[in-house]
Amino acid sequence: MKLNFVSPTWVCFLAFPFTIGFKYPFPSLVSEFFTLTGLSYAQIIPEMWRIF
């Protein structure tokens, strides 16, 4: 699936991290994990979010 719209002002996140108490910006451990692995947040939800 490809995006057909890109917004210069809006950023979308899946709701799951926020339902378990996360706030944006996400904790440094979570951010570093995604930076090091190159994964996107959507690729591992909901399985990985249970670990954090």
Stockholm file with secondary structure:
# STOCKHOLM 1.0

chainA/1-52         MKLNFVSPTWVCFLAFPFTIGFKYPFPSLVSEFFTLTGLSYAQIIPEMWRIF
#=GR chainA/1-52 SS CCCSCCCSSCCCCCSHHHHTTCCSSCCHHHHHHHHHHCCCHHHHTTTGGGTC
#=GC SS_cons        CCCSCCCSSCCCCCSHHHHTTCCSSCCHHHHHHHHHHCCCHHHHTTTGGGTC
//
